[in-house]
């Protein structure tokens, strides 16, 4: 290991130029479909180039293979959750849960205040359960369906869902990242949450104002003098059994999440409840879905619920809008996203193993000339690690470790660093298509990352708010001495990483 050379500036330059160039070409040629395969090829090719650079610098092939295995293994839980959410969506459509969420959402949410209400609903649920992924995979799916019924643009709706979900996740004491950031910097959880209020609350207030304005300026689609949402609701009730009882699977999942049941177990349990509800209350829907006269009722029920878990639900109501919305779900639908996660984690692991990632972060640190500039560089570092390592946890842990001593030298409290790590790491992860969070959201909501990014106002505003307040000297907390033991040891950090869930 002592013969391994540090990467040169040319090594890093070649890698970054190749990455940016190929990703740009991917978007140019394939547009919103770039994450359905083209981006995966790019990440795989660039990972191979980084591996060759590693070999040039002294790495052996066994090290490279082990790095790829370790990196992909670190994302295995996220991959399992992703596949489980695919099954959850399919079972909840077949059970009538998603159609009921859409139906009642259309009755309760007016188009004028739809975006802001959807954002607030997701924020509340995410705060209660401490998980943006659980919120998006359950409440978010229903809000997206309601958007279609009200003829609201799905890109803006996705932005509202993500903005609310990540605000609630960030401020929840049950959130994984909200616990990880103070563990890395050596501060306590509630001091960290209080520190985040400086940047998070102004950001969400601005976000809610923007969504309110967008909603008030929206003109609903009208067909022959009748709002199209009423026709949409009629199509749902003609096909599914719709009532409030069908919403119990949602309440069950939220209850389990609030009881801190692990995310994978929660989603799987919610999927099974959805299957039971489908068999008990949606018999005619299952029979029509299977469409096989040779099967008796019991066989049709088994085949139907089995099919939606791996292949999703296919709607044949005759209404193109309903059929397009409800024909989704299944673990198979998540395979492109799973492929993206594997490719991204392989690339990120190689960047870290070769030392390129660390050298890039240290290079940014050398450019900091003031405390405010240090905050800005930390934000940029978190975003860069999110893009290169493709994982929000690494974007918190790595910059946190590398910048901690510098924050102490400048007399800046550890809760300021933990806040900045969340402002730059947690919040920006959904904005990157090949990041595990961006890939999950794209697969779950069915909206391309590049399409929803312009409307994730909270996620865009929050990092900027952090930088602006730092330059204004607001919330920097450098008027008191920093507590000792600011940096948690690596064993503690690793234990935190192993125990967290999305």
SELOKE-854450 format. One record per residue (C-alpha): x, y, z; residue in one letter. Coordinates in pm, whole numbers, m for minus. Example, Ala and Ser with C-alpha at 12.3 -4.5 7.8 and 13.67 -1.06 7.14 Angstrom:
@X=1230; Y=m450; Z=780; rest=A
@X=1367; Y=m106; Z=714; rest=S
END
This chain:
@X=0; Y=0; Z=0; rest=X
@X=293; Y=236; Z=63; rest=X
@X=384; Y=230; Z=m309; rest=X
@X=51; Y=380; Z=m413; rest=X
@X=100; Y=729; Z=m553; rest=X
@X=m130; Y=1022; Z=m486; rest=X
@X=m338; Y=1130; Z=m788; rest=X
@X=m201; Y=1418; Z=m989; rest=X
@X=m389; Y=1726; Z=m1099; rest=X
@X=m393; Y=1584; Z=m1449; rest=X
@X=m554; Y=1263; Z=m1322; rest=X
@X=m834; Y=1465; Z=m1162; rest=X
@X=m869; Y=1702; Z=m1459; rest=X
@X=m899; Y=1416; Z=m1711; rest=X
@X=m1161; Y=1243; Z=m1496; rest=X
@X=m1375; Y=1552; Z=m1441; rest=X
@X=m1358; Y=1669; Z=m1804; rest=X
@X=m1454; Y=1322; Z=m1925; rest=X
@X=m1739; Y=1296; Z=m1673; rest=X
@X=m1889; Y=1637; Z=m1748; rest=X
@X=m1848; Y=1599; Z=m2125; rest=X
@X=m2012; Y=1256; Z=m2145; rest=X
@X=m2295; Y=1349; Z=m1909; rest=X
@X=m2361; Y=1662; Z=m2116; rest=X
@X=m2372; Y=1452; Z=m2433; rest=X
@X=m2606; Y=1209; Z=m2260; rest=X
@X=m2853; Y=1487; Z=m2182; rest=X
@X=m2810; Y=1636; Z=m2532; rest=X
@X=m2886; Y=1308; Z=m2712; rest=X
@X=m3140; Y=1152; Z=m2477; rest=X
@X=m3294; Y=1439; Z=m2277; rest=X
@X=m3521; Y=1326; Z=m1994; rest=X
@X=m3447; Y=962; Z=m2078; rest=X
@X=m3077; Y=1005; Z=m2002; rest=X
@X=m3114; Y=824; Z=m1668; rest=X
@X=m3276; Y=520; Z=m1828; rest=X
@X=m2941; Y=384; Z=m1947; rest=X
@X=m2717; Y=649; Z=m2104; rest=X
@X=m2601; Y=796; Z=m1771; rest=X
@X=m2529; Y=447; Z=m1641; rest=X
@X=m2298; Y=384; Z=m1935; rest=X
@X=m2122; Y=715; Z=m1871; rest=X
@X=m2061; Y=639; Z=m1504; rest=X
@X=m1939; Y=288; Z=m1586; rest=X
@X=m1696; Y=415; Z=m1851; rest=X
@X=m1557; Y=691; Z=m1629; rest=X
@X=m1526; Y=446; Z=m1338; rest=X
@X=m1316; Y=226; Z=m1568; rest=X
@X=m1094; Y=524; Z=m1653; rest=X
@X=m1050; Y=602; Z=m1282; rest=X
@X=m961; Y=236; Z=m1221; rest=X
@X=m692; Y=256; Z=m1490; rest=X
@X=m554; Y=571; Z=m1327; rest=X
@X=m551; Y=383; Z=m998; rest=X
@X=m354; Y=99; Z=m1157; rest=X
@X=m109; Y=354; Z=m1296; rest=X
@X=m65; Y=494; Z=m946; rest=X
@X=m3; Y=154; Z=m788; rest=X
@X=m341; Y=m3; Z=m711; rest=X
@X=m375; Y=m372; Z=m787; rest=X
@X=m680; Y=m518; Z=m958; rest=X
@X=m787; Y=m698; Z=m640; rest=X
@X=m808; Y=m359; Z=m463; rest=X
@X=m1026; Y=m225; Z=m743; rest=X
@X=m1263; Y=m522; Z=m732; rest=X
@X=m1292; Y=m501; Z=m355; rest=X
@X=m1360; Y=m127; Z=m374; rest=X
@X=m1645; Y=m181; Z=m620; rest=X
@X=m1792; Y=m459; Z=m406; rest=X
@X=m1770; Y=m247; Z=m90; rest=X
@X=m1921; Y=59; Z=m257; rest=X
@X=m2215; Y=m130; Z=m405; rest=X
@X=m2269; Y=m312; Z=m74; rest=X
@X=m2299; Y=25; Z=102; rest=X
@X=m2599; Y=104; Z=m121; rest=X
@X=m2759; Y=m239; Z=m89; rest=X
@X=m3014; Y=m130; Z=171; rest=X
@X=m3116; Y=167; Z=m45; rest=X
@X=m3156; Y=m72; Z=m340; rest=X
@X=m3375; Y=m309; Z=m139; rest=X
@X=m3593; Y=m19; Z=m21; rest=X
@X=m3620; Y=98; Z=m381; rest=X
@X=m3739; Y=m242; Z=m503; rest=X
@X=m3982; Y=m267; Z=m211; rest=X
@X=m4131; Y=72; Z=m295; rest=X
@X=m4194; Y=m57; Z=m647; rest=X
@X=m4394; Y=m343; Z=m499; rest=X
@X=m4570; Y=m106; Z=m260; rest=X
@X=m4688; Y=121; Z=m541; rest=X
@X=m4822; Y=m173; Z=m742; rest=X
@X=m5008; Y=m327; Z=m446; rest=X
@X=m5150; Y=9; Z=m335; rest=X
@X=m5289; Y=79; Z=m682; rest=X
@X=m5449; Y=m265; Z=m701; rest=X
@X=m5588; Y=m233; Z=m346; rest=X
@X=m5759; Y=98; Z=m425; rest=X
@X=m5539; Y=289; Z=m179; rest=X
@X=m5372; Y=512; Z=m437; rest=X
@X=m5699; Y=567; Z=m632; rest=X
@X=m5869; Y=664; Z=m302; rest=X
@X=m5586; Y=905; Z=m218; rest=X
@X=m5625; Y=1062; Z=m561; rest=X
@X=m6005; Y=1077; Z=m532; rest=X
@X=m6015; Y=1245; Z=m192; rest=X
@X=m5719; Y=1464; Z=m276; rest=X
@X=m5913; Y=1597; Z=m574; rest=X
@X=m6208; Y=1674; Z=m348; rest=X
@X=m6007; Y=1845; Z=m72; rest=X
@X=m5729; Y=2024; Z=m260; rest=X
@X=m5823; Y=2316; Z=m482; rest=X
@X=m5597; Y=2389; Z=m781; rest=X
@X=m5522; Y=2739; Z=m648; rest=X
@X=m5354; Y=2610; Z=m332; rest=X
@X=m5259; Y=2264; Z=m450; rest=X
@X=m4881; Y=2311; Z=m461; rest=X
@X=m4849; Y=2478; Z=m124; rest=X
@X=m5090; Y=2230; Z=38; rest=X
@X=m4905; Y=1933; Z=m110; rest=X
@X=m4574; Y=2075; Z=8; rest=X
@X=m4705; Y=2130; Z=363; rest=X
@X=m4866; Y=1784; Z=376; rest=X
@X=m4539; Y=1614; Z=277; rest=X
@X=m4346; Y=1833; Z=523; rest=X
@X=m4573; Y=1731; Z=810; rest=X
@X=m4562; Y=1360; Z=733; rest=X
@X=m4185; Y=1364; Z=674; rest=X
@X=m4128; Y=1544; Z=1004; rest=X
@X=m4341; Y=1284; Z=1186; rest=X
@X=m4178; Y=978; Z=1028; rest=X
@X=m3827; Y=1120; Z=980; rest=X
@X=m3792; Y=986; Z=626; rest=X
@X=m3820; Y=1170; Z=296; rest=X
@X=m3815; Y=842; Z=104; rest=X
@X=m4108; Y=693; Z=299; rest=X
@X=m4304; Y=1015; Z=254; rest=X
@X=m4242; Y=1035; Z=m121; rest=X
@X=m4318; Y=665; Z=m171; rest=X
@X=m4655; Y=690; Z=6; rest=X
@X=m4806; Y=1038; Z=38; rest=X
@X=m4606; Y=1168; Z=m257; rest=X
@X=m4749; Y=908; Z=m494; rest=X
@X=m5102; Y=1010; Z=m395; rest=X
@X=m5025; Y=1380; Z=m439; rest=X
@X=m4884; Y=1310; Z=m787; rest=X
@X=m5202; Y=1127; Z=m879; rest=X
@X=m5416; Y=1414; Z=m754; rest=X
@X=m5207; Y=1651; Z=m967; rest=X
@X=m5297; Y=1456; Z=m1277; rest=X
@X=m5667; Y=1456; Z=m1186; rest=X
@X=m5657; Y=1834; Z=m1138; rest=X
@X=m5451; Y=1887; Z=m1454; rest=X
@X=m5160; Y=2029; Z=m1254; rest=X
@X=m4810; Y=2005; Z=m1408; rest=X
@X=m4636; Y=1699; Z=m1264; rest=X
@X=m4291; Y=1865; Z=m1271; rest=X
@X=m4401; Y=2143; Z=m1036; rest=X
@X=m4590; Y=1893; Z=m822; rest=X
@X=m4279; Y=1678; Z=m789; rest=X
@X=m4087; Y=1988; Z=m682; rest=X
@X=m4348; Y=2062; Z=m413; rest=X
@X=m4341; Y=1702; Z=m286; rest=X
@X=m3961; Y=1693; Z=m269; rest=X
@X=m3935; Y=2038; Z=m111; rest=X
@X=m4179; Y=1949; Z=166; rest=X
@X=m4039; Y=1600; Z=221; rest=X
@X=m3681; Y=1720; Z=259; rest=X
@X=m3778; Y=2008; Z=487; rest=X
@X=m3960; Y=1770; Z=721; rest=X
@X=m3681; Y=1513; Z=701; rest=X
@X=m3416; Y=1775; Z=778; rest=X
@X=m3595; Y=1912; Z=1085; rest=X
@X=m3709; Y=1577; Z=1227; rest=X
@X=m3515; Y=1435; Z=1525; rest=X
@X=m3599; Y=1089; Z=1386; rest=X
@X=m3422; Y=1150; Z=1054; rest=X
@X=m3106; Y=958; Z=973; rest=X
@X=m2916; Y=1253; Z=825; rest=X
@X=m3030; Y=1481; Z=1107; rest=X
@X=m2864; Y=1240; Z=1349; rest=X
@X=m2562; Y=1173; Z=1129; rest=X
@X=m2449; Y=1535; Z=1084; rest=X
@X=m2412; Y=1616; Z=1458; rest=X
@X=m2248; Y=1276; Z=1514; rest=X
@X=m1981; Y=1363; Z=1258; rest=X
@X=m1911; Y=1708; Z=1404; rest=X
@X=m1942; Y=1629; Z=1773; rest=X
@X=m2248; Y=1833; Z=1867; rest=X
@X=m2580; Y=1714; Z=2009; rest=X
@X=m2896; Y=1652; Z=1811; rest=X
@X=m3121; Y=1932; Z=1935; rest=X
@X=m2845; Y=2194; Z=1927; rest=X
@X=m2801; Y=2092; Z=1563; rest=X
@X=m3175; Y=2128; Z=1492; rest=X
@X=m3185; Y=2472; Z=1656; rest=X
@X=m2889; Y=2580; Z=1445; rest=X
@X=m3063; Y=2466; Z=1127; rest=X
@X=m3355; Y=2699; Z=1196; rest=X
@X=m3137; Y=2994; Z=1087; rest=X
@X=m3133; Y=2876; Z=726; rest=X
@X=m3416; Y=2624; Z=698; rest=X
@X=m3716; Y=2830; Z=805; rest=X
@X=m3645; Y=3131; Z=580; rest=X
@X=m3592; Y=2888; Z=292; rest=X
@X=m3922; Y=2704; Z=340; rest=X
@X=m4115; Y=3030; Z=386; rest=X
@X=m3984; Y=3161; Z=54; rest=X
@X=m4065; Y=2825; Z=m102; rest=X
@X=m4425; Y=2831; Z=22; rest=X
@X=m4473; Y=3183; Z=m114; rest=X
@X=m4349; Y=3073; Z=m456; rest=X
@X=m4576; Y=2768; Z=m464; rest=X
@X=m4872; Y=2983; Z=m356; rest=X
@X=m4808; Y=3227; Z=m641; rest=X
@X=m4771; Y=2943; Z=m892; rest=X
@X=m5098; Y=2787; Z=m774; rest=X
@X=m5293; Y=3112; Z=m791; rest=X
@X=m5173; Y=3166; Z=m1148; rest=X
@X=m5271; Y=2818; Z=m1263; rest=X
@X=m5572; Y=2786; Z=m1492; rest=X
@X=m5749; Y=2447; Z=m1453; rest=X
@X=m5841; Y=2250; Z=m1762; rest=X
@X=m6210; Y=2280; Z=m1847; rest=X
@X=m6397; Y=2044; Z=m2080; rest=X
@X=m6738; Y=2165; Z=m2203; rest=X
@X=m6778; Y=2381; Z=m1895; rest=X
@X=m6693; Y=2099; Z=m1652; rest=X
@X=m6364; Y=2080; Z=m1464; rest=X
@X=m6181; Y=1772; Z=m1590; rest=X
@X=m6110; Y=1650; Z=m1234; rest=X
@X=m6477; Y=1553; Z=m1189; rest=X
@X=m6459; Y=1331; Z=m1497; rest=X
@X=m6137; Y=1183; Z=m1366; rest=X
@X=m6294; Y=1104; Z=m1026; rest=X
@X=m6591; Y=937; Z=m1196; rest=X
@X=m6350; Y=715; Z=m1388; rest=X
@X=m6187; Y=607; Z=m1062; rest=X
@X=m6514; Y=522; Z=m888; rest=X
@X=m6635; Y=325; Z=m1193; rest=X
@X=m6330; Y=98; Z=m1165; rest=X
@X=m6228; Y=79; Z=m798; rest=X
@X=m6404; Y=54; Z=m465; rest=X
@X=m6333; Y=400; Z=m325; rest=X
@X=m6384; Y=488; Z=41; rest=X
@X=m6193; Y=622; Z=340; rest=X
@X=m6130; Y=268; Z=465; rest=X
@X=m5896; Y=217; Z=167; rest=X
@X=m5661; Y=473; Z=325; rest=X
@X=m5581; Y=248; Z=623; rest=X
@X=m5262; Y=110; Z=459; rest=X
@X=m5126; Y=467; Z=456; rest=X
@X=m5206; Y=516; Z=824; rest=X
@X=m5045; Y=178; Z=897; rest=X
@X=m4717; Y=276; Z=725; rest=X
@X=m4706; Y=616; Z=895; rest=X
@X=m4768; Y=451; Z=1232; rest=X
@X=m4487; Y=200; Z=1180; rest=X
@X=m4248; Y=474; Z=1070; rest=X
@X=m4333; Y=684; Z=1376; rest=X
@X=m4258; Y=379; Z=1590; rest=X
@X=m3911; Y=380; Z=1430; rest=X
@X=m3957; Y=47; Z=1257; rest=X
@X=m3677; Y=18; Z=995; rest=X
@X=m3768; Y=159; Z=655; rest=X
@X=m3737; Y=m170; Z=467; rest=X
@X=m3960; Y=m355; Z=714; rest=X
@X=m4212; Y=m70; Z=707; rest=X
@X=m4238; Y=m66; Z=328; rest=X
@X=m4261; Y=m445; Z=302; rest=X
@X=m4532; Y=m457; Z=568; rest=X
@X=m4723; Y=m181; Z=389; rest=X
@X=m4696; Y=m380; Z=66; rest=X
@X=m4842; Y=m691; Z=226; rest=X
@X=m5129; Y=m492; Z=377; rest=X
@X=m5196; Y=m353; Z=30; rest=X
@X=m5216; Y=m706; Z=m112; rest=X
@X=m5461; Y=m811; Z=159; rest=X
@X=m5680; Y=m507; Z=92; rest=X
@X=m5673; Y=m582; Z=m281; rest=X
@X=m5801; Y=m936; Z=m225; rest=X
@X=m6067; Y=m829; Z=26; rest=X
@X=m6207; Y=m520; Z=m148; rest=X
@X=m6102; Y=m512; Z=m516; rest=X
@X=m6198; Y=m858; Z=m644; rest=X
@X=m6347; Y=m738; Z=m976; rest=X
@X=m6040; Y=m518; Z=m1038; rest=X
@X=m5807; Y=m814; Z=m989; rest=X
@X=m6018; Y=m1035; Z=m1219; rest=X
@X=m6014; Y=m771; Z=m1491; rest=X
@X=m5642; Y=m714; Z=m1441; rest=X
@X=m5555; Y=m1085; Z=m1474; rest=X
@X=m5799; Y=m1131; Z=m1766; rest=X
@X=m5766; Y=m1511; Z=m1774; rest=X
@X=m6095; Y=m1704; Z=m1792; rest=X
@X=m5918; Y=m2035; Z=m1729; rest=X
@X=m5842; Y=m1939; Z=m1368; rest=X
@X=m6086; Y=m1972; Z=m1082; rest=X
@X=m6137; Y=m1683; Z=m839; rest=X
@X=m5873; Y=m1795; Z=m591; rest=X
@X=m5613; Y=m1850; Z=m864; rest=X
@X=m5689; Y=m1509; Z=m1016; rest=X
@X=m5643; Y=m1341; Z=m679; rest=X
@X=m5306; Y=m1508; Z=m626; rest=X
@X=m5181; Y=m1436; Z=m977; rest=X
@X=m5303; Y=m1075; Z=m971; rest=X
@X=m5141; Y=m979; Z=m642; rest=X
@X=m4825; Y=m1167; Z=m740; rest=X
@X=m4805; Y=m989; Z=m1074; rest=X
@X=m4837; Y=m634; Z=m939; rest=X
@X=m4547; Y=m694; Z=m701; rest=X
@X=m4297; Y=m765; Z=m978; rest=X
@X=m4455; Y=m612; Z=m1290; rest=X
@X=m4685; Y=m340; Z=m1157; rest=X
@X=m5047; Y=m262; Z=m1237; rest=X
@X=m5178; Y=m203; Z=m1590; rest=X
@X=m5496; Y=4; Z=m1609; rest=X
@X=m5749; Y=m49; Z=m1890; rest=X
@X=m6031; Y=190; Z=m1803; rest=X
@X=m6042; Y=349; Z=m2147; rest=X
@X=m5953; Y=690; Z=m2002; rest=X
@X=m5601; Y=764; Z=m2128; rest=X
@X=m5522; Y=993; Z=m1836; rest=X
@X=m5626; Y=738; Z=m1573; rest=X
@X=m5455; Y=454; Z=m1758; rest=X
@X=m5131; Y=651; Z=m1789; rest=X
@X=m5132; Y=739; Z=m1419; rest=X
@X=m5223; Y=400; Z=m1274; rest=X
@X=m5019; Y=180; Z=m1508; rest=X
@X=m4710; Y=171; Z=m1293; rest=X
@X=m4537; Y=15; Z=m996; rest=X
@X=m4373; Y=m324; Z=m955; rest=X
@X=m4014; Y=m408; Z=m872; rest=X
@X=m3932; Y=m440; Z=m1242; rest=X
@X=m4000; Y=m69; Z=m1291; rest=X
@X=m3715; Y=12; Z=m1052; rest=X
@X=m3444; Y=m184; Z=m1232; rest=X
@X=m3320; Y=115; Z=m1434; rest=X
@X=m3286; Y=308; Z=m1111; rest=X
@X=m3111; Y=16; Z=m943; rest=X
@X=m2868; Y=0; Z=m1235; rest=X
@X=m2801; Y=370; Z=m1194; rest=X
@X=m2725; Y=328; Z=m823; rest=X
@X=m2482; Y=41; Z=m890; rest=X
@X=m2298; Y=239; Z=m1159; rest=X
@X=m2286; Y=555; Z=m949; rest=X
@X=m2162; Y=384; Z=m635; rest=X
@X=m1893; Y=201; Z=m832; rest=X
@X=m1771; Y=532; Z=m973; rest=X
@X=m1785; Y=706; Z=m635; rest=X
@X=m1599; Y=422; Z=m467; rest=X
@X=m1320; Y=439; Z=m724; rest=X
@X=m1291; Y=816; Z=m681; rest=X
@X=m1250; Y=773; Z=m307; rest=X
@X=m1011; Y=476; Z=m330; rest=X
@X=m775; Y=654; Z=m568; rest=X
@X=m767; Y=961; Z=m343; rest=X
@X=m913; Y=1195; Z=m605; rest=X
@X=m1215; Y=1285; Z=m396; rest=X
@X=m1009; Y=1376; Z=m91; rest=X
@X=m764; Y=1583; Z=m294; rest=X
@X=m1045; Y=1780; Z=m455; rest=X
@X=m1198; Y=1865; Z=m116; rest=X
@X=m861; Y=1967; Z=29; rest=X
@X=m800; Y=2187; Z=m273; rest=X
@X=m1120; Y=2377; Z=m202; rest=X
@X=m1020; Y=2417; Z=163; rest=X
@X=m696; Y=2587; Z=63; rest=X
@X=m895; Y=2858; Z=m117; rest=X
@X=m1089; Y=2970; Z=194; rest=X
@X=m977; Y=3310; Z=322; rest=X
@X=m1267; Y=3393; Z=560; rest=X
@X=m1521; Y=3210; Z=772; rest=X
@X=m1795; Y=3293; Z=523; rest=X
@X=m1581; Y=3165; Z=239; rest=X
@X=m1521; Y=2847; Z=440; rest=X
@X=m1897; Y=2793; Z=464; rest=X
@X=m1932; Y=2848; Z=89; rest=X
@X=m1651; Y=2601; Z=17; rest=X
@X=m1812; Y=2346; Z=249; rest=X
@X=m2141; Y=2378; Z=62; rest=X
@X=m1963; Y=2337; Z=m272; rest=X
@X=m1772; Y=2037; Z=m137; rest=X
@X=m2092; Y=1868; Z=m21; rest=X
@X=m2254; Y=1923; Z=m359; rest=X
@X=m1944; Y=1795; Z=m536; rest=X
@X=m1924; Y=1482; Z=m321; rest=X
@X=m2296; Y=1427; Z=m378; rest=X
@X=m2232; Y=1435; Z=m753; rest=X
@X=m1913; Y=1229; Z=m752; rest=X
@X=m1974; Y=977; Z=m472; rest=X
@X=m2348; Y=960; Z=m551; rest=X
@X=m2450; Y=926; Z=m188; rest=X
@X=m2576; Y=1188; Z=59; rest=X
@X=m2423; Y=1012; Z=359; rest=X
@X=m2073; Y=1036; Z=213; rest=X
@X=m2142; Y=1402; Z=128; rest=X
@X=m2196; Y=1462; Z=501; rest=X
@X=m1924; Y=1242; Z=650; rest=X
@X=m1630; Y=1325; Z=424; rest=X
@X=m1649; Y=1708; Z=424; rest=X
@X=m1739; Y=1694; Z=794; rest=X
@X=m1418; Y=1512; Z=877; rest=X
@X=m1199; Y=1722; Z=650; rest=X
@X=m1327; Y=2066; Z=750; rest=X
@X=m1379; Y=2010; Z=1123; rest=X
@X=m1031; Y=2123; Z=1232; rest=X
@X=m1054; Y=2439; Z=1023; rest=X
@X=m1388; Y=2532; Z=1180; rest=X
@X=m1235; Y=2483; Z=1526; rest=X
@X=m934; Y=2699; Z=1439; rest=X
@X=m1166; Y=2982; Z=1336; rest=X
@X=m1372; Y=2952; Z=1657; rest=X
@X=m1686; Y=2840; Z=1475; rest=X
@X=m1912; Y=2613; Z=1679; rest=X
@X=m1957; Y=2252; Z=1564; rest=X
@X=m2333; Y=2299; Z=1522; rest=X
@X=m2262; Y=2551; Z=1248; rest=X
@X=m2060; Y=2292; Z=1058; rest=X
@X=m2329; Y=2026; Z=1111; rest=X
@X=m2591; Y=2269; Z=979; rest=X
@X=m2382; Y=2354; Z=674; rest=X
@X=m2328; Y=1986; Z=600; rest=X
@X=m2703; Y=1936; Z=586; rest=X
@X=m2756; Y=2254; Z=384; rest=X
@X=m2505; Y=2135; Z=125; rest=X
@X=m2529; Y=1755; Z=149; rest=X
@X=m2875; Y=1638; Z=251; rest=X
@X=m3068; Y=1905; Z=64; rest=X
@X=m2890; Y=1882; Z=m274; rest=X
@X=m2886; Y=1501; Z=m306; rest=X
@X=m3225; Y=1484; Z=m489; rest=X
@X=m3103; Y=1733; Z=m751; rest=X
@X=m2845; Y=1495; Z=m900; rest=X
@X=m2990; Y=1227; Z=m1133; rest=X
@X=m2731; Y=959; Z=m1053; rest=X
@X=m2725; Y=1019; Z=m678; rest=X
@X=m2911; Y=748; Z=m486; rest=X
@X=m3172; Y=1004; Z=m376; rest=X
@X=m3220; Y=1152; Z=m723; rest=X
@X=m3250; Y=805; Z=m872; rest=X
@X=m3505; Y=698; Z=m609; rest=X
@X=m3722; Y=1006; Z=m658; rest=X
@X=m3717; Y=974; Z=m1035; rest=X
@X=m3820; Y=608; Z=m1017; rest=X
@X=m4089; Y=665; Z=m754; rest=X
@X=m4253; Y=982; Z=m886; rest=X
@X=m4208; Y=899; Z=m1253; rest=X
@X=m4065; Y=1242; Z=m1334; rest=X
@X=m3715; Y=1291; Z=m1475; rest=X
@X=m3471; Y=1463; Z=m1241; rest=X
@X=m3386; Y=1736; Z=m1491; rest=X
@X=m3759; Y=1807; Z=m1525; rest=X
@X=m3835; Y=1855; Z=m1153; rest=X
@X=m3510; Y=2021; Z=m1043; rest=X
@X=m3614; Y=2378; Z=m1141; rest=X
@X=m3916; Y=2346; Z=m908; rest=X
@X=m3739; Y=2204; Z=m600; rest=X
@X=m3734; Y=2556; Z=m461; rest=X
@X=m3650; Y=2460; Z=m104; rest=X
@X=m3359; Y=2243; Z=m214; rest=X
@X=m3225; Y=2521; Z=m437; rest=X
@X=m3279; Y=2809; Z=m194; rest=X
@X=m3149; Y=2645; Z=124; rest=X
@X=m2779; Y=2614; Z=22; rest=X
@X=m2784; Y=2970; Z=m110; rest=X
@X=m2946; Y=3093; Z=211; rest=X
@X=m2669; Y=2926; Z=410; rest=X
@X=m2401; Y=3107; Z=210; rest=X
@X=m2577; Y=3445; Z=219; rest=X
@X=m2630; Y=3433; Z=597; rest=X
@X=m2264; Y=3334; Z=644; rest=X
@X=m2146; Y=3642; Z=453; rest=X
@X=m2388; Y=3854; Z=656; rest=X
@X=m2247; Y=3703; Z=976; rest=X
@X=m2589; Y=3575; Z=1085; rest=X
@X=m2614; Y=3248; Z=1278; rest=X
@X=m2240; Y=3178; Z=1268; rest=X
@X=m2219; Y=3123; Z=1646; rest=X
@X=m1851; Y=3215; Z=1677; rest=X
@X=m1887; Y=3425; Z=1991; rest=X
@X=m1831; Y=3135; Z=2234; rest=X
@X=m1548; Y=2880; Z=2266; rest=X
@X=m1596; Y=2551; Z=2086; rest=X
@X=m1652; Y=2242; Z=2299; rest=X
@X=m1376; Y=1987; Z=2301; rest=X
@X=m1402; Y=1657; Z=2116; rest=X
@X=m1566; Y=1813; Z=1814; rest=X
@X=m1493; Y=1532; Z=1574; rest=X
@X=m1643; Y=1188; Z=1630; rest=X
@X=m1404; Y=903; Z=1570; rest=X
@X=m1432; Y=698; Z=1254; rest=X
@X=m1567; Y=392; Z=1433; rest=X
@X=m1859; Y=594; Z=1569; rest=X
@X=m1927; Y=745; Z=1227; rest=X
@X=m1921; Y=404; Z=1062; rest=X
@X=m2169; Y=268; Z=1318; rest=X
@X=m2400; Y=559; Z=1246; rest=X
@X=m2377; Y=496; Z=873; rest=X
@X=m2452; Y=127; Z=913; rest=X
@X=m2763; Y=194; Z=1121; rest=X
@X=m2931; Y=469; Z=921; rest=X
@X=m3217; Y=431; Z=675; rest=X
@X=m3336; Y=664; Z=403; rest=X
END
